[in-house]
């Protein structure tokens, strides 16, 4: 996710389940806490662009190794799509 350093600090200070719940609320018209994205489709696109699973917004918080493994797969798919588009 593209984020400013103050957003990274605010997110790091909370457990992931809290941060991503607040992101989901923000993307559904709730209080803006982390940047200016207030649209769910835009939030999902931002996560996709960063190869982060948007299932985090639905409360699916994975163990660190599982999260990294999923991100590696998403990154590989993104790289593959880039090469196929050339």
C-alpha positions in Angstrom: 0.0 0.0 0.0 1.3 3.4 -0.9 1.5 5.3 2.4 3.2 8.2 4.0 5.5 7.7 6.9 3.0 9.1 9.5 0.4 6.6 8.2 2.9 3.8 8.6 3.6 4.9 12.2 -0.1 5.1 13.0 -0.7 1.6 11.5 2.3 0.1 13.2 1.1 1.2 16.6 -2.0 -1.0 16.4 -2.6 -4.7 15.9 -3.3 -5.6 12.3 -6.9 -6.6 12.9 -7.6 -3.1 14.3 -5.7 -1.3 11.5 -7.4 -3.2 8.7 -10.8 -3.0 10.3 -10.3 0.8 10.5 -9.2 0.9 6.8 -12.3 -1.1 5.8 -14.5 1.4 7.8 -12.7 4.3 6.2 -13.2 2.9 2.7 -16.9 2.5 3.5 -17.4 6.2 4.3 -16.1 6.2 7.9 -13.6 8.5 9.6 -10.4 9.1 7.6 -7.5 7.8 9.7 -5.0 6.6 7.2 -4.6 8.8 4.1 -7.5 10.0 1.9 -8.9 6.8 0.4 -12.6 6.6 1.3 -13.8 4.3 -1.5 -13.7 0.5 -1.1 -12.9 -0.1 -4.8 -10.0 2.4 -4.7 -8.7 0.8 -1.4 -8.8 -2.6 -3.0 -7.0 -1.4 -6.1 -4.4 0.2 -3.8 -3.8 -3.0 -2.0 -3.7 -5.0 -5.3 -1.1 -2.6 -6.7 1.0 -3.3 -3.7 0.5 -7.1 -3.9 -1.4 -7.1 -0.6 -4.5 -9.3 -0.3 -7.6 -7.3 0.1 -9.0 -10.1 2.3 -7.3 -8.2 5.1 -10.1 -5.7 4.8 -12.6 -8.5 5.5 -10.8 -9.4 8.7 -8.7 -12.3 7.5 -5.5 -11.7 9.4 -2.9 -14.3 8.7 0.2 -15.3 10.6 3.3 -13.4 9.3 4.7 -16.4 7.3 1.3 -17.0 5.7 0.9 -13.3 4.8 4.4 -13.2 3.3 3.8 -16.4 1.3 0.5 -15.0 -0.1 2.2 -11.7 -0.9 5.0 -13.5 -2.8 2.4 -15.3 -4.9 0.7 -12.1 -5.7 4.0 -10.4 -6.6 4.8 -13.4 -8.9 1.5 -13.1 -10.6 2.0 -9.3 -11.0 5.4 -9.9 -12.6 4.1 -12.7 -14.8 1.3 -10.4 -16.0 3.8 -7.7 -16.8 5.9 -10.0 -18.9 2.9 -11.3 -20.7 1.9 -7.8 -21.6 5.2 -7.0 -23.2 
